[in-house]
Amino acid sequence: MHRRSMLATFFAALPLSCQAQEKELSADGLKDLIDKKVKLFFLDVREPKELEELGTIEGYVNIPMSQLESRLNEIPKDALLVAG
């Protein structure tokens, strides 16, 4: 499954009150948000095997796509979600 369709699946799993329009974010756009001190939540939806093979980025919270629906309560509602 492609990453874009996985993210679409993720957003579809969120309650309607939490759903937001999916937007691509450039590195410069992310830097601007960080500089503005916007509260961000970095979510990595890859499975453990992918993490072993490709590594991870410090600061990202890993909730594998296969567990996402049951772990939605771990995603803060007061932060901008940056998923990858």
mmCIF file of the N, C-alpha and C atoms, coordinates in Angstrom:
data_MODEL
# 
_entry.id   MODEL 
# 
loop_
_atom_site.group_PDB 
_atom_site.id 
_atom_site.type_symbol 
_atom_site.label_atom_id 
_atom_site.label_alt_id 
_atom_site.label_comp_id 
_atom_site.label_asym_id 
_atom_site.label_entity_id 
_atom_site.label_seq_id 
_atom_site.pdbx_PDB_ins_code 
_atom_site.Cartn_x 
_atom_site.Cartn_y 
_atom_site.Cartn_z 
_atom_site.occupancy 
_atom_site.B_iso_or_equiv 
_atom_site.pdbx_formal_charge 
_atom_site.auth_seq_id 
_atom_site.auth_comp_id 
_atom_site.auth_asym_id 
_atom_site.auth_atom_id 
_atom_site.pdbx_PDB_model_num 
ATOM 1   N N  . MET A 1 1  ? 0.854   -1.172 0.000  1.00 0.00 ? 1  MET A N  1 
ATOM 2   C CA . MET A 1 1  ? 0.000   0.000  0.000  1.00 0.00 ? 1  MET A CA 1 
ATOM 3   C C  . MET A 1 1  ? 0.901   1.236  0.000  1.00 0.00 ? 1  MET A C  1 
ATOM 4   N N  . HIS A 1 2  ? 0.578   2.210  -0.810 1.00 0.00 ? 2  HIS A N  1 
ATOM 5   C CA . HIS A 1 2  ? 1.382   3.417  -0.889 1.00 0.00 ? 2  HIS A CA 1 
ATOM 6   C C  . HIS A 1 2  ? 1.165   4.288  0.336  1.00 0.00 ? 2  HIS A C  1 
ATOM 7   N N  . ARG A 1 3  ? 2.195   5.069  0.701  1.00 0.00 ? 3  ARG A N  1 
ATOM 8   C CA . ARG A 1 3  ? 2.124   5.929  1.877  1.00 0.00 ? 3  ARG A CA 1 
ATOM 9   C C  . ARG A 1 3  ? 0.919   6.873  1.816  1.00 0.00 ? 3  ARG A C  1 
ATOM 10  N N  . ARG A 1 4  ? 0.634   7.470  0.644  1.00 0.00 ? 4  ARG A N  1 
ATOM 11  C CA . ARG A 1 4  ? -0.490  8.404  0.533  1.00 0.00 ? 4  ARG A CA 1 
ATOM 12  C C  . ARG A 1 4  ? -1.810  7.705  0.863  1.00 0.00 ? 4  ARG A C  1 
ATOM 13  N N  . SER A 1 5  ? -1.999  6.488  0.342  1.00 0.00 ? 5  SER A N  1 
ATOM 14  C CA . SER A 1 5  ? -3.244  5.786  0.624  1.00 0.00 ? 5  SER A CA 1 
ATOM 15  C C  . SER A 1 5  ? -3.288  5.333  2.081  1.00 0.00 ? 5  SER A C  1 
ATOM 16  N N  . MET A 1 6  ? -2.133  5.042  2.689  1.00 0.00 ? 6  MET A N  1 
ATOM 17  C CA . MET A 1 6  ? -2.103  4.688  4.097  1.00 0.00 ? 6  MET A CA 1 
ATOM 18  C C  . MET A 1 6  ? -2.535  5.883  4.936  1.00 0.00 ? 6  MET A C  1 
ATOM 19  N N  . LEU A 1 7  ? -2.046  7.076  4.592  1.00 0.00 ? 7  LEU A N  1 
ATOM 20  C CA . LEU A 1 7  ? -2.430  8.265  5.343  1.00 0.00 ? 7  LEU A CA 1 
ATOM 21  C C  . LEU A 1 7  ? -3.896  8.573  5.151  1.00 0.00 ? 7  LEU A C  1 
ATOM 22  N N  . ALA A 1 8  ? -4.398  8.374  3.940  1.00 0.00 ? 8  ALA A N  1 
ATOM 23  C CA . ALA A 1 8  ? -5.821  8.589  3.702  1.00 0.00 ? 8  ALA A CA 1 
ATOM 24  C C  . ALA A 1 8  ? -6.637  7.639  4.569  1.00 0.00 ? 8  ALA A C  1 
ATOM 25  N N  . THR A 1 9  ? -6.173  6.399  4.694  1.00 0.00 ? 9  THR A N  1 
ATOM 26  C CA . THR A 1 9  ? -6.844  5.429  5.551  1.00 0.00 ? 9  THR A CA 1 
ATOM 27  C C  . THR A 1 9  ? -6.807  5.897  6.995  1.00 0.00 ? 9  THR A C  1 
ATOM 28  N N  . PHE A 1 10 ? -5.669  6.424  7.417  1.00 0.00 ? 10 PHE A N  1 
ATOM 29  C CA . PHE A 1 10 ? -5.528  6.935  8.782  1.00 0.00 ? 10 PHE A CA 1 
ATOM 30  C C  . PHE A 1 10 ? -6.518  8.055  9.038  1.00 0.00 ? 10 PHE A C  1 
ATOM 31  N N  . PHE A 1 11 ? -6.559  9.044  8.144  1.00 0.00 ? 11 PHE A N  1 
ATOM 32  C CA . PHE A 1 11 ? -7.446  10.181 8.351  1.00 0.00 ? 11 PHE A CA 1 
ATOM 33  C C  . PHE A 1 11 ? -8.902  9.739  8.330  1.00 0.00 ? 11 PHE A C  1 
ATOM 34  N N  . ALA A 1 12 ? -9.237  8.753  7.527  1.00 0.00 ? 12 ALA A N  1 
ATOM 35  C CA . ALA A 1 12 ? -10.601 8.248  7.486  1.00 0.00 ? 12 ALA A CA 1 
ATOM 36  C C  . ALA A 1 12 ? -10.970 7.569  8.802  1.00 0.00 ? 12 ALA A C  1 
ATOM 37  N N  . ALA A 1 13 ? -9.977  7.055  9.524  1.00 0.00 ? 13 ALA A N  1 
ATOM 38  C CA . ALA A 1 13 ? -10.225 6.372  10.791 1.00 0.00 ? 13 ALA A CA 1 
ATOM 39  C C  . ALA A 1 13 ? -10.478 7.347  11.938 1.00 0.00 ? 13 ALA A C  1 
ATOM 40  N N  . LEU A 1 14 ? -10.097 8.602  11.762 1.00 0.00 ? 14 LEU A N  1 
ATOM 41  C CA . LEU A 1 14 ? -10.302 9.593  12.806 1.00 0.00 ? 14 LEU A CA 1 
ATOM 42  C C  . LEU A 1 14 ? -11.781 9.957  12.903 1.00 0.00 ? 14 LEU A C  1 
ATOM 43  N N  . PRO A 1 15 ? -12.241 10.283 14.110 1.00 0.00 ? 15 PRO A N  1 
ATOM 44  C CA . PRO A 1 15 ? -13.605 10.788 14.229 1.00 0.00 ? 15 PRO A CA 1 
ATOM 45  C C  . PRO A 1 15 ? -13.764 12.047 13.380 1.00 0.00 ? 15 PRO A C  1 
ATOM 46  N N  . LEU A 1 16 ? -14.971 12.294 12.888 1.00 0.00 ? 16 LEU A N  1 
ATOM 47  C CA . LEU A 1 16 ? -15.204 13.460 12.026 1.00 0.00 ? 16 LEU A CA 1 
ATOM 48  C C  . LEU A 1 16 ? -14.752 14.753 12.675 1.00 0.00 ? 16 LEU A C  1 
ATOM 49  N N  . SER A 1 17 ? -14.907 14.864 13.985 1.00 0.00 ? 17 SER A N  1 
ATOM 50  C CA . SER A 1 17 ? -14.521 16.097 14.666 1.00 0.00 ? 17 SER A CA 1 
ATOM 51  C C  . SER A 1 17 ? -13.018 16.326 14.648 1.00 0.00 ? 17 SER A C  1 
ATOM 52  N N  . CYS A 1 18 ? -12.246 15.277 14.401 1.00 0.00 ? 18 CYS A N  1 
ATOM 53  C CA . CYS A 1 18 ? -10.785 15.391 14.393 1.00 0.00 ? 18 CYS A CA 1 
ATOM 54  C C  . CYS A 1 18 ? -10.209 15.481 12.988 1.00 0.00 ? 18 CYS A C  1 
ATOM 55  N N  . GLN A 1 19 ? -11.011 15.168 11.988 1.00 0.00 ? 19 GLN A N  1 
ATOM 56  C CA . GLN A 1 19 ? -10.479 15.122 10.633 1.00 0.00 ? 19 GLN A CA 1 
ATOM 57  C C  . GLN A 1 19 ? -10.158 16.521 10.133 1.00 0.00 ? 19 GLN A C  1 
ATOM 58  N N  . ALA A 1 20 ? -9.055  16.629 9.471  1.00 0.00 ? 20 ALA A N  1 
ATOM 59  C CA . ALA A 1 20 ? -8.644  17.885 8.857  1.00 0.00 ? 20 ALA A CA 1 
ATOM 60  C C  . ALA A 1 20 ? -8.201  17.565 7.441  1.00 0.00 ? 20 ALA A C  1 
ATOM 61  N N  . GLN A 1 21 ? -8.135  18.583 6.652  1.00 0.00 ? 21 GLN A N  1 
ATOM 62  C CA . GLN A 1 21 ? -7.713  18.375 5.274  1.00 0.00 ? 21 GLN A CA 1 
ATOM 63  C C  . GLN A 1 21 ? -6.242  17.978 5.253  1.00 0.00 ? 21 GLN A C  1 
ATOM 64  N N  . GLU A 1 22 ? -5.941  16.938 4.500  1.00 0.00 ? 22 GLU A N  1 
ATOM 65  C CA . GLU A 1 22 ? -4.562  16.486 4.355  1.00 0.00 ? 22 GLU A CA 1 
ATOM 66  C C  . GLU A 1 22 ? -3.827  17.476 3.468  1.00 0.00 ? 22 GLU A C  1 
ATOM 67  N N  . LYS A 1 23 ? -2.662  17.895 3.913  1.00 0.00 ? 23 LYS A N  1 
ATOM 68  C CA . LYS A 1 23 ? -1.849  18.822 3.135  1.00 0.00 ? 23 LYS A CA 1 
ATOM 69  C C  . LYS A 1 23 ? -0.415  18.319 3.124  1.00 0.00 ? 23 LYS A C  1 
ATOM 70  N N  . GLU A 1 24 ? 0.243   18.511 2.003  1.00 0.00 ? 24 GLU A N  1 
ATOM 71  C CA . GLU A 1 24 ? 1.663   18.205 1.962  1.00 0.00 ? 24 GLU A CA 1 
ATOM 72  C C  . GLU A 1 24 ? 2.402   19.378 2.577  1.00 0.00 ? 24 GLU A C  1 
ATOM 73  N N  . LEU A 1 25 ? 3.486   19.082 3.268  1.00 0.00 ? 25 LEU A N  1 
ATOM 74  C CA . LEU A 1 25 ? 4.248   20.101 3.965  1.00 0.00 ? 25 LEU A CA 1 
ATOM 75  C C  . LEU A 1 25 ? 5.690   20.031 3.497  1.00 0.00 ? 25 LEU A C  1 
ATOM 76  N N  . SER A 1 26 ? 6.186   21.140 2.991  1.00 0.00 ? 26 SER A N  1 
ATOM 77  C CA . SER A 1 26 ? 7.573   21.189 2.550  1.00 0.00 ? 26 SER A CA 1 
ATOM 78  C C  . SER A 1 26 ? 8.484   21.329 3.767  1.00 0.00 ? 26 SER A C  1 
ATOM 79  N N  . ALA A 1 27 ? 9.755   21.106 3.554  1.00 0.00 ? 27 ALA A N  1 
ATOM 80  C CA . ALA A 1 27 ? 10.727  21.284 4.630  1.00 0.00 ? 27 ALA A CA 1 
ATOM 81  C C  . ALA A 1 27 ? 10.713  22.728 5.126  1.00 0.00 ? 27 ALA A C  1 
ATOM 82  N N  . ASP A 1 28 ? 10.596  23.680 4.206  1.00 0.00 ? 28 ASP A N  1 
ATOM 83  C CA . ASP A 1 28 ? 10.540  25.091 4.601  1.00 0.00 ? 28 ASP A CA 1 
ATOM 84  C C  . ASP A 1 28 ? 9.265   25.378 5.390  1.00 0.00 ? 28 ASP A C  1 
ATOM 85  N N  . GLY A 1 29 ? 8.156   24.788 4.971  1.00 0.00 ? 29 GLY A N  1 
ATOM 86  C CA . GLY A 1 29 ? 6.897   24.973 5.692  1.00 0.00 ? 29 GLY A CA 1 
ATOM 87  C C  . GLY A 1 29 ? 6.976   24.414 7.097  1.00 0.00 ? 29 GLY A C  1 
ATOM 88  N N  . LEU A 1 30 ? 7.597   23.251 7.244  1.00 0.00 ? 30 LEU A N  1 
ATOM 89  C CA . LEU A 1 30 ? 7.780   22.653 8.562  1.00 0.00 ? 30 LEU A CA 1 
ATOM 90  C C  . LEU A 1 30 ? 8.678   23.533 9.425  1.00 0.00 ? 30 LEU A C  1 
ATOM 91  N N  . LYS A 1 31 ? 9.748   24.040 8.838  1.00 0.00 ? 31 LYS A N  1 
ATOM 92  C CA . LYS A 1 31 ? 10.649  24.926 9.581  1.00 0.00 ? 31 LYS A CA 1 
ATOM 93  C C  . LYS A 1 31 ? 9.907   26.166 10.068 1.00 0.00 ? 31 LYS A C  1 
ATOM 94  N N  . ASP A 1 32 ? 9.043   26.727 9.229  1.00 0.00 ? 32 ASP A N  1 
ATOM 95  C CA . ASP A 1 32 ? 8.254   27.897 9.631  1.00 0.00 ? 32 ASP A CA 1 
ATOM 96  C C  . ASP A 1 32 ? 7.365   27.575 10.831 1.00 0.00 ? 32 ASP A C  1 
ATOM 97  N N  . LEU A 1 33 ? 6.720   26.408 10.803 1.00 0.00 ? 33 LEU A N  1 
ATOM 98  C CA . LEU A 1 33 ? 5.867   26.017 11.922 1.00 0.00 ? 33 LEU A CA 1 
ATOM 99  C C  . LEU A 1 33 ? 6.683   25.850 13.207 1.00 0.00 ? 33 LEU A C  1 
ATOM 100 N N  . ILE A 1 34 ? 7.853   25.243 13.074 1.00 0.00 ? 34 ILE A N  1 
ATOM 101 C CA . ILE A 1 34 ? 8.724   25.056 14.239 1.00 0.00 ? 34 ILE A CA 1 
ATOM 102 C C  . ILE A 1 34 ? 9.188   26.414 14.765 1.00 0.00 ? 34 ILE A C  1 
ATOM 103 N N  . ASP A 1 35 ? 9.589   27.313 13.855 1.00 0.00 ? 35 ASP A N  1 
ATOM 104 C CA . ASP A 1 35 ? 10.032  28.654 14.262 1.00 0.00 ? 35 ASP A CA 1 
ATOM 105 C C  . ASP A 1 35 ? 8.916   29.425 14.959 1.00 0.00 ? 35 ASP A C  1 
ATOM 106 N N  . LYS A 1 36 ? 7.673   29.200 14.533 1.00 0.00 ? 36 LYS A N  1 
ATOM 107 C CA . LYS A 1 36 ? 6.516   29.886 15.134 1.00 0.00 ? 36 LYS A CA 1 
ATOM 108 C C  . LYS A 1 36 ? 6.075   29.200 16.422 1.00 0.00 ? 36 LYS A C  1 
ATOM 109 N N  . LYS A 1 37 ? 6.767   28.115 16.773 1.00 0.00 ? 37 LYS A N  1 
ATOM 110 C CA . LYS A 1 37 ? 6.490   27.348 17.987 1.00 0.00 ? 37 LYS A CA 1 
ATOM 111 C C  . LYS A 1 37 ? 5.075   26.749 18.003 1.00 0.00 ? 37 LYS A C  1 
ATOM 112 N N  . VAL A 1 38 ? 4.598   26.369 16.807 1.00 0.00 ? 38 VAL A N  1 
ATOM 113 C CA . VAL A 1 38 ? 3.326   25.663 16.701 1.00 0.00 ? 38 VAL A CA 1 
ATOM 114 C C  . VAL A 1 38 ? 3.507   24.293 17.343 1.00 0.00 ? 38 VAL A C  1 
ATOM 115 N N  . LYS A 1 39 ? 2.537   23.877 18.148 1.00 0.00 ? 39 LYS A N  1 
ATOM 116 C CA . LYS A 1 39 ? 2.616   22.567 18.790 1.00 0.00 ? 39 LYS A CA 1 
ATOM 117 C C  . LYS A 1 39 ? 2.400   21.491 17.729 1.00 0.00 ? 39 LYS A C  1 
ATOM 118 N N  . LEU A 1 40 ? 3.405   20.650 17.548 1.00 0.00 ? 40 LEU A N  1 
ATOM 119 C CA . LEU A 1 40 ? 3.378   19.607 16.527 1.00 0.00 ? 40 LEU A CA 1 
ATOM 120 C C  . LEU A 1 40 ? 3.449   18.234 17.184 1.00 0.00 ? 40 LEU A C  1 
ATOM 121 N N  . PHE A 1 41 ? 2.822   17.268 16.547 1.00 0.00 ? 41 PHE A N  1 
ATOM 122 C CA . PHE A 1 41 ? 2.925   15.871 16.958 1.00 0.00 ? 41 PHE A CA 1 
ATOM 123 C C  . PHE A 1 41 ? 3.389   15.090 15.747 1.00 0.00 ? 41 PHE A C  1 
ATOM 124 N N  . PHE A 1 42 ? 4.587   14.534 15.829 1.00 0.00 ? 42 PHE A N  1 
ATOM 125 C CA . PHE A 1 42 ? 5.176   13.796 14.720 1.00 0.00 ? 42 PHE A CA 1 
ATOM 126 C C  . PHE A 1 42 ? 4.824   12.318 14.856 1.00 0.00 ? 42 PHE A C  1 
ATOM 127 N N  . LEU A 1 43 ? 4.114   11.798 13.861 1.00 0.00 ? 43 LEU A N  1 
ATOM 128 C CA . LEU A 1 43 ? 3.630   10.424 13.889 1.00 0.00 ? 43 LEU A CA 1 
ATOM 129 C C  . LEU A 1 43 ? 4.250   9.622  12.754 1.00 0.00 ? 43 LEU A C  1 
ATOM 130 N N  . ASP A 1 44 ? 4.845   8.516  13.118 1.00 0.00 ? 44 ASP A N  1 
ATOM 131 C CA . ASP A 1 44 ? 5.424   7.577  12.158 1.00 0.00 ? 44 ASP A CA 1 
ATOM 132 C C  . ASP A 1 44 ? 4.525   6.346  12.153 1.00 0.00 ? 44 ASP A C  1 
ATOM 133 N N  . VAL A 1 45 ? 3.896   6.051  11.026 1.00 0.00 ? 45 VAL A N  1 
ATOM 134 C CA . VAL A 1 45 ? 2.929   4.953  10.967 1.00 0.00 ? 45 VAL A CA 1 
ATOM 135 C C  . VAL A 1 45 ? 3.525   3.664  10.391 1.00 0.00 ? 45 VAL A C  1 
ATOM 136 N N  . ARG A 1 46 ? 4.838   3.612  10.268 1.00 0.00 ? 46 ARG A N  1 
ATOM 137 C CA . ARG A 1 46 ? 5.460   2.413  9.696  1.00 0.00 ? 46 ARG A CA 1 
ATOM 138 C C  . ARG A 1 46 ? 5.430   1.258  10.695 1.00 0.00 ? 46 ARG A C  1 
ATOM 139 N N  . GLU A 1 47 ? 5.463   0.069  10.150 1.00 0.00 ? 47 GLU A N  1 
ATOM 140 C CA . GLU A 1 47 ? 5.481   -1.154 10.943 1.00 0.00 ? 47 GLU A CA 1 
ATOM 141 C C  . GLU A 1 47 ? 6.897   -1.393 11.491 1.00 0.00 ? 47 GLU A C  1 
ATOM 142 N N  . PRO A 1 48 ? 7.025   -2.171 12.584 1.00 0.00 ? 48 PRO A N  1 
ATOM 143 C CA . PRO A 1 48 ? 8.340   -2.407 13.197 1.00 0.00 ? 48 PRO A CA 1 
ATOM 144 C C  . PRO A 1 48 ? 9.414   -2.886 12.218 1.00 0.00 ? 48 PRO A C  1 
ATOM 145 N N  . LYS A 1 49 ? 9.061   -3.754 11.282 1.00 0.00 ? 49 LYS A N  1 
ATOM 146 C CA . LYS A 1 49 ? 10.049  -4.256 10.319 1.00 0.00 ? 49 LYS A CA 1 
ATOM 147 C C  . LYS A 1 49 ? 10.614  -3.110 9.473  1.00 0.00 ? 49 LYS A C  1 
ATOM 148 N N  . GLU A 1 50 ? 9.746   -2.172 9.097  1.00 0.00 ? 50 GLU A N  1 
ATOM 149 C CA . GLU A 1 50 ? 10.212  -1.013 8.320  1.00 0.00 ? 50 GLU A CA 1 
ATOM 150 C C  . GLU A 1 50 ? 11.154  -0.145 9.150  1.00 0.00 ? 50 GLU A C  1 
ATOM 151 N N  . LEU A 1 51 ? 10.868  0.001  10.432 1.00 0.00 ? 51 LEU A N  1 
ATOM 152 C CA . LEU A 1 51 ? 11.743  0.788  11.301 1.00 0.00 ? 51 LEU A CA 1 
ATOM 153 C C  . LEU A 1 51 ? 13.122  0.141  11.407 1.00 0.00 ? 51 LEU A C  1 
ATOM 154 N N  . GLU A 1 52 ? 13.129  -1.188 11.526 1.00 0.00 ? 52 GLU A N  1 
ATOM 155 C CA . GLU A 1 52 ? 14.402  -1.910 11.601 1.00 0.00 ? 52 GLU A CA 1 
ATOM 156 C C  . GLU A 1 52 ? 15.221  -1.710 10.333 1.00 0.00 ? 52 GLU A C  1 
ATOM 157 N N  . GLU A 1 53 ? 14.553  -1.762 9.191  1.00 0.00 ? 53 GLU A N  1 
ATOM 158 C CA . GLU A 1 53 ? 15.251  -1.660 7.906  1.00 0.00 ? 53 GLU A CA 1 
ATOM 159 C C  . GLU A 1 53 ? 15.682  -0.232 7.583  1.00 0.00 ? 53 GLU A C  1 
ATOM 160 N N  . LEU A 1 54 ? 14.837  0.738  7.899  1.00 0.00 ? 54 LEU A N  1 
ATOM 161 C CA . LEU A 1 54 ? 15.059  2.107  7.438  1.00 0.00 ? 54 LEU A CA 1 
ATOM 162 C C  . LEU A 1 54 ? 15.424  3.091  8.542  1.00 0.00 ? 54 LEU A C  1 
ATOM 163 N N  . GLY A 1 55 ? 15.253  2.702  9.791  1.00 0.00 ? 55 GLY A N  1 
ATOM 164 C CA . GLY A 1 55 ? 15.545  3.606  10.895 1.00 0.00 ? 55 GLY A CA 1 
ATOM 165 C C  . GLY A 1 55 ? 14.391  4.565  11.138 1.00 0.00 ? 55 GLY A C  1 
ATOM 166 N N  . THR A 1 56 ? 14.607  5.450  12.077 1.00 0.00 ? 56 THR A N  1 
ATOM 167 C CA . THR A 1 56 ? 13.568  6.399  12.453 1.00 0.00 ? 56 THR A CA 1 
ATOM 168 C C  . THR A 1 56 ? 14.188  7.766  12.695 1.00 0.00 ? 56 THR A C  1 
ATOM 169 N N  . ILE A 1 57 ? 13.337  8.733  12.937 1.00 0.00 ? 57 ILE A N  1 
ATOM 170 C CA . ILE A 1 57 ? 13.785  10.096 13.206 1.00 0.00 ? 57 ILE A CA 1 
ATOM 171 C C  . ILE A 1 57 ? 13.446  10.414 14.655 1.00 0.00 ? 57 ILE A C  1 
ATOM 172 N N  . GLU A 1 58 ? 14.410  10.935 15.385 1.00 0.00 ? 58 GLU A N  1 
ATOM 173 C CA . GLU A 1 58 ? 14.198  11.287 16.780 1.00 0.00 ? 58 GLU A CA 1 
ATOM 174 C C  . GLU A 1 58 ? 13.026  12.269 16.902 1.00 0.00 ? 58 GLU A C  1 
ATOM 175 N N  . GLY A 1 59 ? 12.170  12.014 17.858 1.00 0.00 ? 59 GLY A N  1 
ATOM 176 C CA . GLY A 1 59 ? 11.035  12.893 18.091 1.00 0.00 ? 59 GLY A CA 1 
ATOM 177 C C  . GLY A 1 59 ? 9.729   12.385 17.498 1.00 0.00 ? 59 GLY A C  1 
ATOM 178 N N  . TYR A 1 60 ? 9.800   11.433 16.576 1.00 0.00 ? 60 TYR A N  1 
ATOM 179 C CA . TYR A 1 60 ? 8.582   10.856 15.998 1.00 0.00 ? 60 TYR A CA 1 
ATOM 180 C C  . TYR A 1 60 ? 8.055   9.777  16.930 1.00 0.00 ? 60 TYR A C  1 
ATOM 181 N N  . VAL A 1 61 ? 6.755   9.713  17.068 1.00 0.00 ? 61 VAL A N  1 
ATOM 182 C CA . VAL A 1 61 ? 6.100   8.657  17.837 1.00 0.00 ? 61 VAL A CA 1 
ATOM 183 C C  . VAL A 1 61 ? 5.657   7.600  16.836 1.00 0.00 ? 61 VAL A C  1 
ATOM 184 N N  . ASN A 1 62 ? 6.040   6.359  17.098 1.00 0.00 ? 62 ASN A N  1 
ATOM 185 C CA . ASN A 1 62 ? 5.661   5.287  16.187 1.00 0.00 ? 62 ASN A CA 1 
ATOM 186 C C  . ASN A 1 62 ? 4.388   4.620  16.672 1.00 0.00 ? 62 ASN A C  1 
ATOM 187 N N  . ILE A 1 63 ? 3.358   4.690  15.860 1.00 0.00 ? 63 ILE A N  1 
ATOM 188 C CA . ILE A 1 63 ? 2.134   3.918  16.048 1.00 0.00 ? 63 ILE A CA 1 
ATOM 189 C C  . ILE A 1 63 ? 1.909   3.238  14.700 1.00 0.00 ? 63 ILE A C  1 
ATOM 190 N N  . PRO A 1 64 ? 2.252   1.955  14.607 1.00 0.00 ? 64 PRO A N  1 
ATOM 191 C CA . PRO A 1 64 ? 2.116   1.266  13.323 1.00 0.00 ? 64 PRO A CA 1 
ATOM 192 C C  . PRO A 1 64 ? 0.700   1.358  12.775 1.00 0.00 ? 64 PRO A C  1 
ATOM 193 N N  . MET A 1 65 ? 0.599   1.437  11.468 1.00 0.00 ? 65 MET A N  1 
ATOM 194 C CA . MET A 1 65 ? -0.686  1.564  10.803 1.00 0.00 ? 65 MET A CA 1 
ATOM 195 C C  . MET A 1 65 ? -1.649  0.468  11.263 1.00 0.00 ? 65 MET A C  1 
ATOM 196 N N  . SER A 1 66 ? -1.133  -0.741 11.492 1.00 0.00 ? 66 SER A N  1 
ATOM 197 C CA . SER A 1 66 ? -1.981  -1.859 11.901 1.00 0.00 ? 66 SER A CA 1 
ATOM 198 C C  . SER A 1 66 ? -2.571  -1.672 13.299 1.00 0.00 ? 66 SER A C  1 
ATOM 199 N N  . GLN A 1 67 ? -2.017  -0.746 14.093 1.00 0.00 ? 67 GLN A N  1 
ATOM 200 C CA . GLN A 1 67 ? -2.492  -0.504 15.455 1.00 0.00 ? 67 GLN A CA 1 
ATOM 201 C C  . GLN A 1 67 ? -3.172  0.856  15.611 1.00 0.00 ? 67 GLN A C  1 
ATOM 202 N N  . LEU A 1 68 ? -3.179  1.618  14.559 1.00 0.00 ? 68 LEU A N  1 
ATOM 203 C CA . LEU A 1 68 ? -3.590  3.012  14.648 1.00 0.00 ? 68 LEU A CA 1 
ATOM 204 C C  . LEU A 1 68 ? -4.998  3.205  15.198 1.00 0.00 ? 68 LEU A C  1 
ATOM 205 N N  . GLU A 1 69 ? -5.951  2.481  14.672 1.00 0.00 ? 69 GLU A N  1 
ATOM 206 C CA . GLU A 1 69 ? -7.339  2.678  15.107 1.00 0.00 ? 69 GLU A CA 1 
ATOM 207 C C  . GLU A 1 69 ? -7.493  2.449  16.605 1.00 0.00 ? 69 GLU A C  1 
ATOM 208 N N  . SER A 1 70 ? -6.827  1.438  17.135 1.00 0.00 ? 70 SER A N  1 
ATOM 209 C CA . SER A 1 70 ? -6.958  1.129  18.562 1.00 0.00 ? 70 SER A CA 1 
ATOM 210 C C  . SER A 1 70 ? -6.126  2.062  19.443 1.00 0.00 ? 70 SER A C  1 
ATOM 211 N N  . ARG A 1 71 ? -5.249  2.870  18.847 1.00 0.00 ? 71 ARG A N  1 
ATOM 212 C CA . ARG A 1 71 ? -4.369  3.740  19.635 1.00 0.00 ? 71 ARG A CA 1 
ATOM 213 C C  . ARG A 1 71 ? -4.591  5.232  19.354 1.00 0.00 ? 71 ARG A C  1 
ATOM 214 N N  . LEU A 1 72 ? -5.728  5.577  18.755 1.00 0.00 ? 72 LEU A N  1 
ATOM 215 C CA . LEU A 1 72 ? -6.010  6.980  18.436 1.00 0.00 ? 72 LEU A CA 1 
ATOM 216 C C  . LEU A 1 72 ? -5.953  7.890  19.660 1.00 0.00 ? 72 LEU A C  1 
ATOM 217 N N  . ASN A 1 73 ? -6.262  7.339  20.830 1.00 0.00 ? 73 ASN A N  1 
ATOM 218 C CA . ASN A 1 73 ? -6.235  8.140  22.048 1.00 0.00 ? 73 ASN A CA 1 
ATOM 219 C C  . ASN A 1 73 ? -4.834  8.634  22.406 1.00 0.00 ? 73 ASN A C  1 
ATOM 220 N N  . GLU A 1 74 ? -3.798  8.098  21.785 1.00 0.00 ? 74 GLU A N  1 
ATOM 221 C CA . GLU A 1 74 ? -2.421  8.519  22.046 1.00 0.00 ? 74 GLU A CA 1 
ATOM 222 C C  . GLU A 1 74 ? -2.026  9.753  21.234 1.00 0.00 ? 74 GLU A C  1 
ATOM 223 N N  . ILE A 1 75 ? -2.881  10.161 20.315 1.00 0.00 ? 75 ILE A N  1 
ATOM 224 C CA . ILE A 1 75 ? -2.585  11.312 19.465 1.00 0.00 ? 75 ILE A CA 1 
ATOM 225 C C  . ILE A 1 75 ? -3.243  12.541 20.086 1.00 0.00 ? 75 ILE A C  1 
ATOM 226 N N  . PRO A 1 76 ? -2.438  13.523 20.468 1.00 0.00 ? 76 PRO A N  1 
ATOM 227 C CA . PRO A 1 76 ? -3.022  14.705 21.113 1.00 0.00 ? 76 PRO A CA 1 
ATOM 228 C C  . PRO A 1 76 ? -3.952  15.459 20.169 1.00 0.00 ? 76 PRO A C  1 
ATOM 229 N N  . LYS A 1 77 ? -5.024  15.953 20.719 1.00 0.00 ? 77 LYS A N  1 
ATOM 230 C CA . LYS A 1 77 ? -6.007  16.689 19.921 1.00 0.00 ? 77 LYS A CA 1 
ATOM 231 C C  . LYS A 1 77 ? -5.645  18.168 19.792 1.00 0.00 ? 77 LYS A C  1 
ATOM 232 N N  . ASP A 1 78 ? -4.699  18.619 20.603 1.00 0.00 ? 78 ASP A N  1 
ATOM 233 C CA . ASP A 1 78 ? -4.354  20.047 20.602 1.00 0.00 ? 78 ASP A CA 1 
ATOM 234 C C  . ASP A 1 78 ? -3.059  20.343 19.853 1.00 0.00 ? 78 ASP A C  1 
ATOM 235 N N  . ALA A 1 79 ? -2.621  19.419 19.004 1.00 0.00 ? 79 ALA A N  1 
ATOM 236 C CA . ALA A 1 79 ? -1.380  19.601 18.253 1.00 0.00 ? 79 ALA A CA 1 
ATOM 237 C C  . ALA A 1 79 ? -1.641  19.349 16.774 1.00 0.00 ? 79 ALA A C  1 
ATOM 238 N N  . LEU A 1 80 ? -0.844  19.989 15.948 1.00 0.00 ? 80 LEU A N  1 
ATOM 239 C CA . LEU A 1 80 ? -0.900  19.766 14.507 1.00 0.00 ? 80 LEU A CA 1 
ATOM 240 C C  . LEU A 1 80 ? -0.201  18.433 14.226 1.00 0.00 ? 80 LEU A C  1 
ATOM 241 N N  . LEU A 1 81 ? -0.897  17.543 13.551 1.00 0.00 ? 81 LEU A N  1 
ATOM 242 C CA . LEU A 1 81 ? -0.373  16.206 13.269 1.00 0.00 ? 81 LEU A CA 1 
ATOM 243 C C  . LEU A 1 81 ? 0.486   16.230 12.026 1.00 0.00 ? 81 LEU A C  1 
ATOM 244 N N  . VAL A 1 82 ? 1.737   15.805 12.166 1.00 0.00 ? 82 VAL A N  1 
ATOM 245 C CA . VAL A 1 82 ? 2.657   15.656 11.040 1.00 0.00 ? 82 VAL A CA 1 
ATOM 246 C C  . VAL A 1 82 ? 2.934   14.166 10.936 1.00 0.00 ? 82 VAL A C  1 
ATOM 247 N N  . ALA A 1 83 ? 2.359   13.525 9.911  1.00 0.00 ? 83 ALA A N  1 
ATOM 248 C CA . ALA A 1 83 ? 2.460   12.072 9.769  1.00 0.00 ? 83 ALA A CA 1 
ATOM 249 C C  . ALA A 1 83 ? 3.354   11.723 8.599  1.00 0.00 ? 83 ALA A C  1 
ATOM 250 N N  . GLY A 1 84 ? 4.086   10.649 8.767  1.00 0.00 ? 84 GLY A N  1 
ATOM 251 C CA . GLY A 1 84 ? 4.946   10.186 7.699  1.00 0.00 ? 84 GLY A CA 1 
ATOM 252 C C  . GLY A 1 84 ? 5.208   8.727  7.806  1.00 0.00 ? 84 GLY A C  1 
# 
